[in-house]
Amino acid sequence: MSRIVLINGKKQTKLSVFNRLTQFGDGLFETCLVKEGRLLLWNEHFARLE
């Protein structure tokens, strides 16, 4: 399984301890279902984020 981390919309491989995310716990975690290579219910997920 590959893991993708986005910080401010950019892929990251490291996370600084000085980042606001680690200092204050700011952030968002979203789980999406992928079936046969297609992301299911993306419109509903995205609508919640707007």
C-alpha positions as CSV (number, residue, x, y, z in Angstrom):
1,M,0.0,0.0,0.0
2,S,1.4,3.4,-0.9
3,R,0.9,6.3,1.4
4,I,0.5,9.9,0.2
5,V,0.9,12.9,2.6
6,L,-0.2,16.3,1.4
7,I,0.7,19.4,3.3
8,N,-0.7,22.6,1.8
9,G,-1.6,20.6,-1.3
10,K,2.0,19.4,-1.9
11,K,3.3,15.8,-1.5
12,Q,5.7,15.5,1.4
13,T,8.1,12.8,2.6
14,K,9.0,14.5,5.9
15,L,7.2,16.5,8.5
16,S,8.9,19.1,10.6
17,V,8.3,19.4,14.3
18,F,8.0,23.1,13.8
19,N,5.0,22.7,11.4
20,R,1.7,24.0,12.8
21,L,0.2,20.5,12.1
22,T,2.5,18.9,14.6
23,Q,2.5,21.7,17.1
24,F,-1.3,22.2,17.4
25,G,-2.8,19.1,15.8
26,D,-4.4,21.0,12.9
27,G,-5.2,18.9,10.0
28,L,-7.7,16.8,8.1
29,F,-8.0,13.0,7.6
30,E,-10.3,11.7,4.9
31,T,-10.7,8.0,4.0
32,C,-12.0,7.2,0.5
33,L,-13.0,3.9,-1.0
34,V,-11.4,2.8,-4.2
35,K,-12.9,-0.1,-6.1
36,E,-11.5,-1.4,-9.4
37,G,-9.2,1.6,-9.5
38,R,-12.0,4.1,-9.2
39,L,-12.6,6.5,-6.3
40,L,-16.1,6.0,-5.1
41,L,-18.4,8.8,-3.8
42,W,-15.7,11.5,-4.5
43,N,-18.3,14.2,-5.0
44,E,-19.7,13.6,-1.6
45,H,-16.3,13.6,0.1
46,F,-15.2,16.8,-1.7
47,A,-18.5,18.6,-0.9
48,R,-17.8,18.1,2.9
49,L,-14.4,19.6,2.5
50,E,-15.6,22.8,0.8
